[in-house]
Amino acid sequence: MRQTFKRSFDELRNIVAMTEHFFADQGVDPSLRNVVDLAIEELFVNMVKYNTESAEDILLELDLQDHGVKVSLTDSDVERFDPRDIGPVDVEAPLADRSPGGLGLYLVLKMVDSIHYEYRDRQSKITFVAYGKRTDV
């Protein structure tokens, strides 16, 4: 399943509707929904918030992968930003000693089972996989 979304936070409700439809149609373990929705939301919001030089829509693709979901978000006409390159987040440090930012991406990297990044011709593509079990087997 693939769909493009405008560069707007208002699109988040449409993205959630897309994942809900995909999970129901494909018989994906519903316990994966929170991980998938949260990871998509964090990555999409970062693309909208930080890739301000682009007016292009963001492509979201959902596919079955073994007993899970493979998700790709593609952002066009943007600079390179690999979320795997974020610095370490010291979650044990007191709040007053922490630098703002990075916690959402840190959580995504911890929650998903794998993440891959591609950048070519000013196109940034982030793909992650979250595994669970099929409910229709």
mmCIF file of the C-alpha atoms, coordinates in Angstrom:
data_MODEL
# 
_entry.id   MODEL 
# 
loop_
_atom_site.group_PDB 
_atom_site.id 
_atom_site.type_symbol 
_atom_site.label_atom_id 
_atom_site.label_alt_id 
_atom_site.label_comp_id 
_atom_site.label_asym_id 
_atom_site.label_entity_id 
_atom_site.label_seq_id 
_atom_site.pdbx_PDB_ins_code 
_atom_site.Cartn_x 
_atom_site.Cartn_y 
_atom_site.Cartn_z 
_atom_site.occupancy 
_atom_site.B_iso_or_equiv 
_atom_site.pdbx_formal_charge 
_atom_site.auth_seq_id 
_atom_site.auth_comp_id 
_atom_site.auth_asym_id 
_atom_site.auth_atom_id 
_atom_site.pdbx_PDB_model_num 
ATOM 1   C CA . MET A 1 1   ? 0.000  0.000   0.000  1.00 0.00 ? 1   MET A CA 1 
ATOM 2   C CA . ARG A 1 2   ? 1.392  3.405   -0.909 1.00 0.00 ? 2   ARG A CA 1 
ATOM 3   C CA . GLN A 1 3   ? 0.110  6.931   -0.589 1.00 0.00 ? 3   GLN A CA 1 
ATOM 4   C CA . THR A 1 4   ? 1.506  10.450  -0.659 1.00 0.00 ? 4   THR A CA 1 
ATOM 5   C CA . PHE A 1 5   ? 0.838  12.993  2.059  1.00 0.00 ? 5   PHE A CA 1 
ATOM 6   C CA . LYS A 1 6   ? 1.119  16.768  2.094  1.00 0.00 ? 6   LYS A CA 1 
ATOM 7   C CA . ARG A 1 7   ? 3.833  18.316  4.246  1.00 0.00 ? 7   ARG A CA 1 
ATOM 8   C CA . SER A 1 8   ? 1.415  19.091  7.072  1.00 0.00 ? 8   SER A CA 1 
ATOM 9   C CA . PHE A 1 9   ? 0.935  17.847  10.615 1.00 0.00 ? 9   PHE A CA 1 
ATOM 10  C CA . ASP A 1 10  ? -2.782 17.661  9.766  1.00 0.00 ? 10  ASP A CA 1 
ATOM 11  C CA . GLU A 1 11  ? -1.968 14.611  7.624  1.00 0.00 ? 11  GLU A CA 1 
ATOM 12  C CA . LEU A 1 12  ? -1.193 12.519  10.718 1.00 0.00 ? 12  LEU A CA 1 
ATOM 13  C CA . ARG A 1 13  ? -4.838 11.488  11.097 1.00 0.00 ? 13  ARG A CA 1 
ATOM 14  C CA . ASN A 1 14  ? -4.853 10.292  7.460  1.00 0.00 ? 14  ASN A CA 1 
ATOM 15  C CA . ILE A 1 15  ? -1.631 8.367   8.032  1.00 0.00 ? 15  ILE A CA 1 
ATOM 16  C CA . VAL A 1 16  ? -3.134 6.620   11.059 1.00 0.00 ? 16  VAL A CA 1 
ATOM 17  C CA . ALA A 1 17  ? -6.219 5.770   8.970  1.00 0.00 ? 17  ALA A CA 1 
ATOM 18  C CA . MET A 1 18  ? -3.932 4.270   6.321  1.00 0.00 ? 18  MET A CA 1 
ATOM 19  C CA . THR A 1 19  ? -2.103 2.059   8.828  1.00 0.00 ? 19  THR A CA 1 
ATOM 20  C CA . GLU A 1 20  ? -5.406 1.006   10.401 1.00 0.00 ? 20  GLU A CA 1 
ATOM 21  C CA . HIS A 1 21  ? -6.719 -0.042  6.983  1.00 0.00 ? 21  HIS A CA 1 
ATOM 22  C CA . PHE A 1 22  ? -3.481 -1.849  6.113  1.00 0.00 ? 22  PHE A CA 1 
ATOM 23  C CA . PHE A 1 23  ? -3.379 -3.797  9.403  1.00 0.00 ? 23  PHE A CA 1 
ATOM 24  C CA . ALA A 1 24  ? -7.021 -4.867  9.065  1.00 0.00 ? 24  ALA A CA 1 
ATOM 25  C CA . ASP A 1 25  ? -6.719 -5.882  5.391  1.00 0.00 ? 25  ASP A CA 1 
ATOM 26  C CA . GLN A 1 26  ? -3.437 -7.759  5.794  1.00 0.00 ? 26  GLN A CA 1 
ATOM 27  C CA . GLY A 1 27  ? -4.150 -9.517  9.093  1.00 0.00 ? 27  GLY A CA 1 
ATOM 28  C CA . VAL A 1 28  ? -1.107 -8.032  10.813 1.00 0.00 ? 28  VAL A CA 1 
ATOM 29  C CA . ASP A 1 29  ? -0.667 -8.513  14.553 1.00 0.00 ? 29  ASP A CA 1 
ATOM 30  C CA . PRO A 1 30  ? -2.516 -5.497  16.030 1.00 0.00 ? 30  PRO A CA 1 
ATOM 31  C CA . SER A 1 31  ? 0.041  -5.236  18.839 1.00 0.00 ? 31  SER A CA 1 
ATOM 32  C CA . LEU A 1 32  ? 2.470  -3.841  16.232 1.00 0.00 ? 32  LEU A CA 1 
ATOM 33  C CA . ARG A 1 33  ? 0.219  -0.853  15.502 1.00 0.00 ? 33  ARG A CA 1 
ATOM 34  C CA . ASN A 1 34  ? 1.595  1.292   18.314 1.00 0.00 ? 34  ASN A CA 1 
ATOM 35  C CA . VAL A 1 35  ? 5.204  0.753   17.225 1.00 0.00 ? 35  VAL A CA 1 
ATOM 36  C CA . VAL A 1 36  ? 4.442  1.346   13.547 1.00 0.00 ? 36  VAL A CA 1 
ATOM 37  C CA . ASP A 1 37  ? 2.241  4.403   14.144 1.00 0.00 ? 37  ASP A CA 1 
ATOM 38  C CA . LEU A 1 38  ? 4.680  5.998   16.596 1.00 0.00 ? 38  LEU A CA 1 
ATOM 39  C CA . ALA A 1 39  ? 7.699  5.411   14.336 1.00 0.00 ? 39  ALA A CA 1 
ATOM 40  C CA . ILE A 1 40  ? 5.877  6.757   11.273 1.00 0.00 ? 40  ILE A CA 1 
ATOM 41  C CA . GLU A 1 41  ? 4.638  9.779   13.212 1.00 0.00 ? 41  GLU A CA 1 
ATOM 42  C CA . GLU A 1 42  ? 8.116  10.643  14.515 1.00 0.00 ? 42  GLU A CA 1 
ATOM 43  C CA . LEU A 1 43  ? 9.791  10.272  11.117 1.00 0.00 ? 43  LEU A CA 1 
ATOM 44  C CA . PHE A 1 44  ? 7.013  12.131  9.255  1.00 0.00 ? 44  PHE A CA 1 
ATOM 45  C CA . VAL A 1 45  ? 6.961  15.006  11.767 1.00 0.00 ? 45  VAL A CA 1 
ATOM 46  C CA . ASN A 1 46  ? 10.745 15.347  11.489 1.00 0.00 ? 46  ASN A CA 1 
ATOM 47  C CA . MET A 1 47  ? 10.524 15.466  7.700  1.00 0.00 ? 47  MET A CA 1 
ATOM 48  C CA . VAL A 1 48  ? 7.860  18.173  7.809  1.00 0.00 ? 48  VAL A CA 1 
ATOM 49  C CA . LYS A 1 49  ? 9.560  20.153  10.568 1.00 0.00 ? 49  LYS A CA 1 
ATOM 50  C CA . TYR A 1 50  ? 13.178 20.055  9.398  1.00 0.00 ? 50  TYR A CA 1 
ATOM 51  C CA . ASN A 1 51  ? 13.049 19.592  5.606  1.00 0.00 ? 51  ASN A CA 1 
ATOM 52  C CA . THR A 1 52  ? 11.536 23.007  5.043  1.00 0.00 ? 52  THR A CA 1 
ATOM 53  C CA . GLU A 1 53  ? 13.316 23.570  1.720  1.00 0.00 ? 53  GLU A CA 1 
ATOM 54  C CA . SER A 1 54  ? 10.962 21.098  0.020  1.00 0.00 ? 54  SER A CA 1 
ATOM 55  C CA . ALA A 1 55  ? 7.347  21.508  -1.066 1.00 0.00 ? 55  ALA A CA 1 
ATOM 56  C CA . GLU A 1 56  ? 7.093  17.908  -2.319 1.00 0.00 ? 56  GLU A CA 1 
ATOM 57  C CA . ASP A 1 57  ? 4.642  15.449  -0.799 1.00 0.00 ? 57  ASP A CA 1 
ATOM 58  C CA . ILE A 1 58  ? 6.013  12.613  1.343  1.00 0.00 ? 58  ILE A CA 1 
ATOM 59  C CA . LEU A 1 59  ? 5.498  9.070   0.081  1.00 0.00 ? 59  LEU A CA 1 
ATOM 60  C CA . LEU A 1 60  ? 4.519  6.425   2.647  1.00 0.00 ? 60  LEU A CA 1 
ATOM 61  C CA . GLU A 1 61  ? 4.679  2.736   1.704  1.00 0.00 ? 61  GLU A CA 1 
ATOM 62  C CA . LEU A 1 62  ? 3.491  -0.204  3.819  1.00 0.00 ? 62  LEU A CA 1 
ATOM 63  C CA . ASP A 1 63  ? 4.288  -3.812  2.911  1.00 0.00 ? 63  ASP A CA 1 
ATOM 64  C CA . LEU A 1 64  ? 4.137  -7.176  4.606  1.00 0.00 ? 64  LEU A CA 1 
ATOM 65  C CA . GLN A 1 65  ? 7.564  -8.498  5.632  1.00 0.00 ? 65  GLN A CA 1 
ATOM 66  C CA . ASP A 1 66  ? 7.644  -12.041 7.011  1.00 0.00 ? 66  ASP A CA 1 
ATOM 67  C CA . HIS A 1 67  ? 5.561  -11.704 10.182 1.00 0.00 ? 67  HIS A CA 1 
ATOM 68  C CA . GLY A 1 68  ? 5.711  -7.950  10.314 1.00 0.00 ? 68  GLY A CA 1 
ATOM 69  C CA . VAL A 1 69  ? 5.483  -4.669  8.499  1.00 0.00 ? 69  VAL A CA 1 
ATOM 70  C CA . LYS A 1 70  ? 8.008  -2.923  6.288  1.00 0.00 ? 70  LYS A CA 1 
ATOM 71  C CA . VAL A 1 71  ? 7.508  0.842   6.191  1.00 0.00 ? 71  VAL A CA 1 
ATOM 72  C CA . SER A 1 72  ? 9.223  3.353   3.899  1.00 0.00 ? 72  SER A CA 1 
ATOM 73  C CA . LEU A 1 73  ? 8.976  7.133   3.977  1.00 0.00 ? 73  LEU A CA 1 
ATOM 74  C CA . THR A 1 74  ? 10.450 8.986   1.014  1.00 0.00 ? 74  THR A CA 1 
ATOM 75  C CA . ASP A 1 75  ? 11.071 12.725  1.094  1.00 0.00 ? 75  ASP A CA 1 
ATOM 76  C CA . SER A 1 76  ? 12.144 14.508  -2.102 1.00 0.00 ? 76  SER A CA 1 
ATOM 77  C CA . ASP A 1 77  ? 14.205 17.611  -2.808 1.00 0.00 ? 77  ASP A CA 1 
ATOM 78  C CA . VAL A 1 78  ? 15.890 17.547  0.612  1.00 0.00 ? 78  VAL A CA 1 
ATOM 79  C CA . GLU A 1 79  ? 19.348 17.426  2.170  1.00 0.00 ? 79  GLU A CA 1 
ATOM 80  C CA . ARG A 1 80  ? 20.747 14.160  3.487  1.00 0.00 ? 80  ARG A CA 1 
ATOM 81  C CA . PHE A 1 81  ? 19.776 13.204  7.049  1.00 0.00 ? 81  PHE A CA 1 
ATOM 82  C CA . ASP A 1 82  ? 20.354 9.641   8.219  1.00 0.00 ? 82  ASP A CA 1 
ATOM 83  C CA . PRO A 1 83  ? 18.461 9.123   11.500 1.00 0.00 ? 83  PRO A CA 1 
ATOM 84  C CA . ARG A 1 84  ? 20.932 6.399   12.455 1.00 0.00 ? 84  ARG A CA 1 
ATOM 85  C CA . ASP A 1 85  ? 23.644 9.074   12.707 1.00 0.00 ? 85  ASP A CA 1 
ATOM 86  C CA . ILE A 1 86  ? 22.114 10.905  15.651 1.00 0.00 ? 86  ILE A CA 1 
ATOM 87  C CA . GLY A 1 87  ? 24.385 11.133  18.643 1.00 0.00 ? 87  GLY A CA 1 
ATOM 88  C CA . PRO A 1 88  ? 23.779 9.017   21.705 1.00 0.00 ? 88  PRO A CA 1 
ATOM 89  C CA . VAL A 1 89  ? 20.999 10.122  24.017 1.00 0.00 ? 89  VAL A CA 1 
ATOM 90  C CA . ASP A 1 90  ? 21.830 9.817   27.705 1.00 0.00 ? 90  ASP A CA 1 
ATOM 91  C CA . VAL A 1 91  ? 18.446 8.785   29.051 1.00 0.00 ? 91  VAL A CA 1 
ATOM 92  C CA . GLU A 1 92  ? 19.960 8.381   32.541 1.00 0.00 ? 92  GLU A CA 1 
ATOM 93  C CA . ALA A 1 93  ? 21.081 12.036  32.776 1.00 0.00 ? 93  ALA A CA 1 
ATOM 94  C CA . PRO A 1 94  ? 18.957 14.438  34.815 1.00 0.00 ? 94  PRO A CA 1 
ATOM 95  C CA . LEU A 1 95  ? 16.544 16.458  32.684 1.00 0.00 ? 95  LEU A CA 1 
ATOM 96  C CA . ALA A 1 96  ? 18.418 19.690  33.432 1.00 0.00 ? 96  ALA A CA 1 
ATOM 97  C CA . ASP A 1 97  ? 21.610 18.207  31.943 1.00 0.00 ? 97  ASP A CA 1 
ATOM 98  C CA . ARG A 1 98  ? 20.067 16.933  28.701 1.00 0.00 ? 98  ARG A CA 1 
ATOM 99  C CA . SER A 1 99  ? 20.230 18.667  25.349 1.00 0.00 ? 99  SER A CA 1 
ATOM 100 C CA . PRO A 1 100 ? 16.861 19.119  23.645 1.00 0.00 ? 100 PRO A CA 1 
ATOM 101 C CA . GLY A 1 101 ? 16.079 16.981  20.615 1.00 0.00 ? 101 GLY A CA 1 
ATOM 102 C CA . GLY A 1 102 ? 16.903 13.488  19.471 1.00 0.00 ? 102 GLY A CA 1 
ATOM 103 C CA . LEU A 1 103 ? 14.776 11.544  21.940 1.00 0.00 ? 103 LEU A CA 1 
ATOM 104 C CA . GLY A 1 104 ? 12.038 10.723  19.409 1.00 0.00 ? 104 GLY A CA 1 
ATOM 105 C CA . LEU A 1 105 ? 14.511 9.308   16.889 1.00 0.00 ? 105 LEU A CA 1 
ATOM 106 C CA . TYR A 1 106 ? 16.278 7.454   19.702 1.00 0.00 ? 106 TYR A CA 1 
ATOM 107 C CA . LEU A 1 107 ? 12.962 5.792   20.603 1.00 0.00 ? 107 LEU A CA 1 
ATOM 108 C CA . VAL A 1 108 ? 12.285 4.865   16.965 1.00 0.00 ? 108 VAL A CA 1 
ATOM 109 C CA . LEU A 1 109 ? 15.717 3.240   16.671 1.00 0.00 ? 109 LEU A CA 1 
ATOM 110 C CA . LYS A 1 110 ? 15.051 1.246   19.864 1.00 0.00 ? 110 LYS A CA 1 
ATOM 111 C CA . MET A 1 111 ? 11.487 0.190   18.960 1.00 0.00 ? 111 MET A CA 1 
ATOM 112 C CA . VAL A 1 112 ? 11.858 -1.057  15.377 1.00 0.00 ? 112 VAL A CA 1 
ATOM 113 C CA . ASP A 1 113 ? 13.636 -4.287  14.472 1.00 0.00 ? 113 ASP A CA 1 
ATOM 114 C CA . SER A 1 114 ? 15.694 -2.809  11.640 1.00 0.00 ? 114 SER A CA 1 
ATOM 115 C CA . ILE A 1 115 ? 16.137 0.529   9.925  1.00 0.00 ? 115 ILE A CA 1 
ATOM 116 C CA . HIS A 1 116 ? 17.774 1.419   6.618  1.00 0.00 ? 116 HIS A CA 1 
ATOM 117 C CA . TYR A 1 117 ? 18.539 4.767   5.015  1.00 0.00 ? 117 TYR A CA 1 
ATOM 118 C CA . GLU A 1 118 ? 19.109 5.680   1.354  1.00 0.00 ? 118 GLU A CA 1 
ATOM 119 C CA . TYR A 1 119 ? 19.937 9.046   -0.150 1.00 0.00 ? 119 TYR A CA 1 
ATOM 120 C CA . ARG A 1 120 ? 20.238 9.683   -3.877 1.00 0.00 ? 120 ARG A CA 1 
ATOM 121 C CA . ASP A 1 121 ? 19.478 12.650  -6.123 1.00 0.00 ? 121 ASP A CA 1 
ATOM 122 C CA . ARG A 1 122 ? 18.189 14.743  -3.186 1.00 0.00 ? 122 ARG A CA 1 
ATOM 123 C CA . GLN A 1 123 ? 15.747 11.987  -2.241 1.00 0.00 ? 123 GLN A CA 1 
ATOM 124 C CA . SER A 1 124 ? 15.804 10.684  1.318  1.00 0.00 ? 124 SER A CA 1 
ATOM 125 C CA . LYS A 1 125 ? 14.268 7.270   2.018  1.00 0.00 ? 125 LYS A CA 1 
ATOM 126 C CA . ILE A 1 126 ? 13.949 5.758   5.482  1.00 0.00 ? 126 ILE A CA 1 
ATOM 127 C CA . THR A 1 127 ? 12.793 2.147   5.704  1.00 0.00 ? 127 THR A CA 1 
ATOM 128 C CA . PHE A 1 128 ? 12.102 0.270   8.914  1.00 0.00 ? 128 PHE A CA 1 
ATOM 129 C CA . VAL A 1 129 ? 10.722 -3.149  9.760  1.00 0.00 ? 129 VAL A CA 1 
ATOM 130 C CA . ALA A 1 130 ? 8.727  -4.137  12.835 1.00 0.00 ? 130 ALA A CA 1 
ATOM 131 C CA . TYR A 1 131 ? 7.994  -7.810  13.424 1.00 0.00 ? 131 TYR A CA 1 
ATOM 132 C CA . GLY A 1 132 ? 5.070  -9.532  15.085 1.00 0.00 ? 132 GLY A CA 1 
ATOM 133 C CA . LYS A 1 133 ? 2.822  -12.440 14.172 1.00 0.00 ? 133 LYS A CA 1 
ATOM 134 C CA . ARG A 1 134 ? 0.056  -12.815 11.608 1.00 0.00 ? 134 ARG A CA 1 
ATOM 135 C CA . THR A 1 135 ? -3.445 -12.987 13.064 1.00 0.00 ? 135 THR A CA 1 
ATOM 136 C CA . ASP A 1 136 ? -4.986 -14.858 10.124 1.00 0.00 ? 136 ASP A CA 1 
ATOM 137 C CA . VAL A 1 137 ? -2.719 -17.929 10.296 1.00 0.00 ? 137 VAL A CA 1 
# 
